[in-house]
């Protein structure tokens, strides 16, 4: 802790920036005390917030999550504006993040260059004279971040979590998910028409004449639809056994013979390997078939489209605005394009996240926050241990393995112990699109370099400023970036009850992911293995089905219900996480005499802490997209769905039987 304190004191002097607006950890004004908490707790906890907040025009949703994300973005903005100055005394890290941001912000230079930075790439595509050249072009495009045809990289071996192996997966679609191509309802058909119109407009901006652009846009939809039909669904991919198919290169070449795979692997720069994971075998059969039977002109059209699509945000204004019109306005419901500085902050975080994250941590995350969060994690782990030990439906053999897995969970809080080294990434001031490509190439090569090497268990999958958290079943670790360890999720000045309801519920949520329908299939070391008895697995699945049925009854937007199977893992985690937070709070306060605050008991404040972090509004378009593609439920159901399953909530608010949130048959896994 001494080193951290020294870094903080030095950095705070050097990086003083205007403080973004304060976000309250608990907001009494956000309540609607006129609402019945036993009928609609989301309205009770968030009614005042809902009344006083509208979705900003540059957003498709707005909530406490987004409030904190915007606050963090403002902090990063201050850091980057200072780092972007041409001060000769800037250190290498500040020069790199500052020049990347400054180049992105230089809209005049971007407009002046136009399509010139991509002319060589378009020429390469146009110069393809035979299918035998496609592997090399795929490799070239993947190396600069163009997700064409499929994805290739590295992953932890599902059966040997100590090692990294190569992995090939489905990819290369322009719409958010394969279901956007396959669903036949009126809204899906409308969105496909809008997609064709969008591709047409982008191709027109590239210089294609009207007839050719119209024909090419139809080609793109037709081409991608065939790929989508062969792709795995999101629900299917929830089962780890469905996405692990280890095979040799020879076996893969037999499966998908239409492409010279050895040429692709060599051109991509992959190190030597003999076996790898093919996530979606049927998808690669389709890619292989498309190479064998497809028209070369179709492939060129498809590749041209994905080249411009992947770079749209770094091209002249006309491309940026058309890209937003479809993906931001039509698909997500936002009214306005985000200010350029916001987009450039996001771009810098995406390219240099752990470099920028160092400065963020120095400004925002003190040792006290890390220490108290660690104590809360320990309390939640203790609650989960007690919960597992007392489960009536789990046999002793499986309990023993579950407790071993719980004991093995590693806790990562705030930021990585060792930050990523970006010294090999060249950032050239004034070359925004080139910087983007070099950053993507850096990451592509970094991922490929892992193949055949031991897993680095200190690595993070999120940058420090991120407002999120995650559990990784192959690492068996929980990760809480500094970005989320701030109000409203965590407030050092607030009572334990609110903090346990907010960040404590999130900690419990992540812990239970190790034992949900996906996580339970990995053991304590992160290996995909069945450590459950058949009896226990059947009992788990029966309890999980209760949650599938409950959430499938919730309406996202008119005509669209939630997908109970897609959201099962997150709903299980929400329900289990808040119950663990309640147990941990009781253990923490024990027999202490705790006074009511703002008229609420500690247990009531725990539920209010949970309720208020999920206050949100979404456009109908965003709500539809969430229901189709997101494993998380909307905020209203993350609140009401959970508390309706908790007798602890009914006791805390004296809810009589028969009220909407007093379910006669409550669902419970953990």
N, C-alpha and C positions, 0 to 999 in steps of 0.2 A: 504493500500500500504506500510505502514511502516514495517510491519512484513515481507513482501516479500523482501524488500530492505535489511533488516538485514540478512535474510537467504542467500541472494545472496552473500553479502560481506563475510560471514563466509565460505560459500561453495566454492567460487571461490578460496580461499586460499588453502582449503583442497583438492580440486579436479582439480588442474592444470594438464592438459594432452596435448600432442602434438595436435595442432589445425589441423583439417582436411582441405583439400584444399578449397579455397574460391570459391563460386559459384556466378557469377554475377547476379544481379537482372534483368538487361537488358543488352543484349550483342549485340553490333553493328556488331561484327564479325559473328553473327549467321544469319544475313540478307543475302538475295540475291537480291541486288538492280537492277540486270539485269532482274529480273522477273517482270511481269505485275501484280501489286497487285489486279487489277480488274478481272484478269483471274484465278489466283491461289494465294490467299493470304497466304496460308500455305507455299508455296514455297518462297514467298517474305519474310515472317517473319522467316522462318526456313531453307532456302536453304543453307546458310553457315554452319549452324549446321549439316545438313544432310550430307554435303560434308566432314566435319571434324570429324565425329563421326561414329564409327561402333558398332554393338552390341557386348559387351564383350562375350567371349566364355562361361562364366558361367551364362549368362542371355538369356532369350527368347525374350526380348524386351529391348529397351534403349531409354530414353527420359529425359526431364528436371525433371519429377517426380522421375524417377529412380536415377538420379544424386543426388537429395536431399535425397532420401532414403539411398543411399550409404554413403553420407556424415554423416547422422544421425547414421548410423550403425558404422561408424568409431569412432564417438563420444562415442557411447555406448561401443565399443570395449575398448577404453581407460579407461572408468569407470570400466568395468568389470575386466580388467587385474589388475588394482590397487586393486579392491575389492577382487580378488581371492588370493592375497598374504596371507600367514598364519600369519598375524600380530595379536597378541593377543589383541591388542587395538581396533580392528575393532568393530564397533557397530553392533547390531543384524541385522539391515537391510543390511549392507554391507556384513556381514558374510553370510547371506542367498543368496543374489544374486551372491556373489563371489563363494560360494561353489557349487551352482547349475551350474554356468558356468564352473568352474574348473573340475567338475565331467564330464560334457559333453565333455570337451576338452581332457580328459584322455583316448585317443583312446587305449592305451596299456591295461588299465584295462577292457575296453569294449571287446576287442579281447580275453582277457584271460577268461572272464566270459562266452563268447559265448552265447549259448541259455539257460544256466543254470537259469537265472532269470525268464524265461517263462515256465520252465518245469512243475511247479505246475499248471499253467493255462492250458497247453496242457493236463495234466493228468485229470483235472476237465472235460474238453470237452470230452475226450475219455471215461470217467466214466459215462457219461449220459446213462441211461438204458431205459428211456422212455420219451415220449413227455411231461409228467407232470413235468419233471425237467427243461425244457427249460426256463420257466419264471425266475427261480432262476439264470440260467446261463446268460440270457440276462441282468438281473440286475447287476450281477457281472461284466460283460464285459463293460456295460455302465459306471459303476463306475470307470473304469480305462481308459476310453476314447476310447473304441472300438465301433465304430458305426455299430453295428450289427442289422439287421432286421428293426429297427425303432428308432426314437429319442423320448426322454422323458425329460421334464424339467418344467420350469415355464415361464409365460409370463404375460404381462398386460392384463387384461380382456378387450376385444374390446368394450364391452358395459358398462363397469364401469372402466374407466382408473385410478381410485384411488386405485384399488386392484390388487394383483397378484393372478393368478390361475394356476393350473397344465395344461400342454399341451402335447399332443402326436402328432408326425408328422412322415412323411415318411422319410426314410433314409436307410443306409445299402448297397449302391451301390459302386462298386470299380471304375467305370468310372465317369467322371466329371458330367454327367447329364443323365437323362433317355433317351434323344434323341440319345445318343451314342449307345444305344441298339436297337432302333427302326428304325432309318433311314436306307435306303436301297441303298444309293449311294455307289460307289466303294471305296471311302475313308473311309467311316464308316465301311464297311465290312473289309477293311484292318486293321483298328484300333482294331476291335473286334478280329481278328486273332492274332494281336500283343498282345492284352490283355491276351488271352488264353496262349500264349507262355510265357508271363511274369509270370502269376500265376503258370504255370508249373515249371518255373525255381526257383521261390521262394519255392515251395513245395519240389523240389529236394534239395534245400539248407537245408530244414528242415529234410531231410533224407529219404524222400519217394523214392521208386524205380521208374524207368522210366515209366512202364506201369500204375502204380497207380497214379503217378503225372499227367500223360497225361489224364487219365480218370477223375481225380478230377478237373483238370483245366476246362475241358468241362462241368463238373457238376456245377462249380461256374458260368460260363457264362449262362448256361441254367436256373439255379436257379435265378440269378439276373435279367435275361431278363423278367421272369414272374413278378417279383416285379416291374421292370421298366414300364412294360406295364400297370400296375395298378396305377402308380404314376401320379401326376399332372404335367402338363407342366409348364415351367417358365412363359409363357405368361398368362396362366390360373391363376397362383398364384398372378399375379399383381393386381387382383381385391380382395380387402379385404373381400368382402362378400363370396368369394369362399373358404376362408381359416378360417372361423369362424363357428364352429359347436359345440355349447355348449351342452353337454349332461350329464346325470347322469351315474354313474358307471354301473347301471343296464341296461340302454339303450345301453351303449358301449358293455357290455358283450353279449347282444342280437345281436348287429351288428357284433361282432367278437368273436364268442363263442369258438373258437378253443384253446384259451389260458386262463389259470387261472390268470386273470388280477389282482385280489386282492393279489395274491401271489407275482406277479411282483412288485406291488406298495410297498408292505411291505418289500420285499427284497431290493428294491432300496433305502429304507429309507425315503420315502416320508411321510410328515405329513398327518394327517387325512384330507380328502376332500371328498365332495359328488358329485360335478360337475366339469367338466374340458372341455377344448377345444380340439376337435379332428380335426386336420387341414385337413386331407385327408381321409375321411371315406372309400372310395373305396379301398384305399391302405391297410387299416387294415382288410378289408374283405379278401384280398389276403394273408396277413400274417397269418390270422386265418386259411384260407384254406390250406396254406402250412404246418402249424403245424398239421392239422387234416389228410391230405392226404399224406404229404411228408414222404419220407424215413428218418429215424433217421440218417442213414449214410450220406445222403445228407446234413442234417443240421450240422453234425459234420464237414464235409468237408468245408462247407461254413464258419462256426465259426472259424475253424483252419486258414483258409485263412485270415479272417479279423483280427484275433489276430496278425498274423505276419505282415500284412499290416499296422496296426495301430502303430506298434513299429519299423518299418523298419529303421528309421533314428537313432535309438539308439541301433541297433544291430551291429554285426561285419561288416567289410568293404564289404564283398561279398554281403550282403543284401542291404547295402546302395547303392552300385554301380548298382545293378540290379534294385532297386527301381528308381534310377535316370534315368537309361537307358530307362525305359518305360515312366514314368511320366514327366521327364525333357527333354530327348532327343526326343523320338518318338512323344509324345503328344504336347510338347511345343516348340521343336526345339532348345533347348540349346545344346551347344557342350561339355561343361565341367561341372562337379560337382562343386558347390561352395566350396570355402575353408572352412575347418572345423570351423574356428573361426567365419565365417559369419553365418554358420548354428547354431552354439551354441549361438551367440548373439540373433538370431531370436527365438531360443528355450527358452532362458531366458526371453525375452520380452513376449513371449506367456504365460509362466508360472507365472511370477512375474512382469507383466507389470507396475503396479502402484508403485511398490517398486523401480524398475529400473528407472521408469519415474521420480521419485522424483529427482534423481541425474541428470538426463538429463535436467530437468527444471531449476535446480540450476545453471547449466553451460550455458544454451543457451537462456533462456527466461527472459528478463528483464521487469520491470514495464512500460517502455516507449513503448515497443511493444504492450503490452496489452492495454494500454490507447489509442494508436493511432488506433489499430484494433477496439476497442469499438466505437470510433468516426466514423469509416468507417461503422460499422454495423448500427449505428444510421442513418447515411446518406442514406444507402441502404434501411432501413426500411421506411424512409421518402419518398424515391422514389417509393417504392411499394405502399405506402398509396396513393400517388398522382396518380399512375397508375390505381389502383383499382377504385378510386373515379371518374376517367375520362373515364372508359371503356364504350363504347357505346353499347356493346352487353350484359351487365349485368344489371339486374333490381335492383331497389333500395333496395328491401328486401334482396336479396342475397349479395349485396354490404355491407349492414350493418353487416351481419353475417361474411363476409370475413374480414372486418376491425376489428371486435371484435376478430377474430382469430389472425390476424396480431398483434394486441396489446398484445395478450396473449403469444406470442412466447418468450420463455426464451433463453437468450444468454449465452452459456458456452464457455469461451475462455481460452485456454492454458492448463489447468489442473483442476482436481476435487478440490472442496473446502475441501473435506475430502478424504484422500487416503485410499485405501483398507487395511484392517488389515490381514496380512498373518501369524500372530503368531501361528495359528493352523496348519500351513503347515510345516511338518518336512522335512528338507533338510539334507541329509547325504552325506558328502564328499566322493567321490569314488563310489557312487551308482547311476550312471547316469540313468539307466532305472527305478530303484525304485523311484528316484526323479520325473521322468516324470509321473509315475503312481500316485504317491501321489499328484502331482500338479493337475492332471486331476481329481482325486477323490475329492480334495479340492474344485475345481470349480463345479463339479457335485453336491456335497452336498450344496454348497453355493446357487446354483440355486434352489435346492429343498426346502431349508429352507425359501425361499421367499413365497412359496405357502400359501395362506390365509392371507398374511400380506399386509399392505398398501405399495404402491409403493414409493420407495426412488427416489425422483425427482432430487437428486444431483448426481446420479450414471451416469457414463460414459460407453459407449460401445466401446471406442477406448483408447489405451494407449497414454500417452503424446508424445512419440517420433514418432507417426504414421504420415506419410505424406498423409493425407486424411482429410475429413470433412464429416459431415452427418446431416441430418434432421430426427428427430424421430417423426412421426405423432401422436403416442400415448402419447408421452411426450409433444408434441408441442414445441420442442426446437431445436436450431441449435448448433452444437458442432464443435469447431475448435481447435484441439490439437496443442500444441506448435510446434510439428514436422513440420507442414505445414506453420507456421507463420515465415518463413525464405525465403531468396532468392532461387528461382526466384519468389515465390509467394508474398512475402512481403519483402521489403527492406527499413529500416528506413532512409537510406541515399538517397533514390530516390524520384522523384517528384510524386505528387498525381496522375498524369495521368497514369503512368505505374502501380502503386500500385492498382488503381481502376480497371484497365484492368485485372490485374492478380488476386490478392486475392479478390478485389471487385467483379469481375465477379463470383468468387467461392462463396462469401457470398450471392450474389444475387441468384445464382443457388440454394443454400440450402434454402433460404427463399421461393422461388417459389415452392419448393417441397411440401410445405404445401397446395398448390392449384393445384397440377397436377392430373393426372387421378387416382392416389392412395390417395394422401394426402387430396384432396378435399372431401373425404368421411369421414373424421374425423373432429369433431368440435373443438372449442377453448380449451376444456378441454381434448381432446384426445379420445373422445368417437366416436365409429363408428355409424354415424347417417347421414341421408340425409338432409342437410340444404340448398340444392339448389332447386330452383323452376324448374319444368320440362322444362320450356322455357330456363332457363339459362343452364341447363345440356345439352340440345340439341345444344345450341349455342357453348358451350365448346367443345363438341364432334366433331362438324363440323370443328372447328378450329384445334383441335388435329389431326383429320384425315389428314389434309394437311401435318402435320409433319410426320405422319406415311408413307404417300405416298412418300414424299421427300426422307426420309432416306432409305426407302426400295429400292430406285433406285441406291443407292451407292454400289459399289463392294468392299467387304472386301479382298478377294483373288480370283483368277480365279475359277469360278464356284460357288462362295458363295456370296450372297448379304447380306446386313445387314437386320436384322429383325426389321422392323419399329414399330411393336407393342411391342416387347420386350424392345426396346430402347426409347419408347415414353416418359416416365417420365424424363429420363436424357436429352433427346434432348429438351424437353419443358423447362427444367430448364436451360440448356445452353443458349437457345435463350432468355428466359426471364431475366436470370441473367446478361448477358452482356448489354442488353438494360437498365436494372435498374442501372448498373454501369455507363453507359453513362449519364443517368439522374442525378445520384448522383454527378458525376464529375462536370457537369455543375452547379449544385447547390453549390458545394464547391468553385469553382473558381469564379462563378458569374461574376461580371463585372471587375475582376482583369485583368490587362494587363500581360499575361503570355508569356514569350519569347519562341520561338522555341528552342528545344534541339536536337542536332544531326541532325538538318535540318527538324525535324518533329514537327507539331503542337500538342498541348495537346490531341486533339481528335484522331489524328493519333497514338500518343503514347499509348493511351488507347487501341486501337485495336492491336497494336504491343505487348503490355503487355499481352493481352489475347492470341495472336497467339503464342508467344514464350513459354508459359508454357506448350503448347501441342506439342512442337517439339518432335518427336519420330520416332523410327524404330521398326518393329516387324518381327519376322520370319514368314514365311507362316503358319507354324503350330500354332503359337501363335495367328495369325490373324484369323485363322479358329476357334480356341477355343473361342476367344473373340466373334466372330459373333454368335456362337451357344449358349453361356452361359452367356455372360456379358451384362448387361443393358446399358453400356456406348458404344458410338461410338468410332472408332479409331480417333486419334488426327487430322488427315487431315480433317475429316468431322466435328469434334468439332469446327474447325476453319472455313473452307469454307462453311459448311452447315449453320452456324450461321450468318456470315457476309453477306451471299447472301440474307438473310431475313431482313437486316437492311438498310433502307434508310440513316441512320446516317453514315454508312460506305461508301456508294456511295458518299455522300456529302464530307466526310472527304478526300477521295482519288480522287475526281472528276471523278468518273466512269460514262461513258456515257451509255445510254440504249443499250442493245444488247450484252454487255459483259457477260461472263459466270457467274460472281458473282452479276449481276444485274438481279435478277429474275423478270420476268414480273408479276408473281403471288406469291408474298412473303407470307410466312406463319407467322402468329402471334397469340399467345394466350395472353401473357402478354406484 
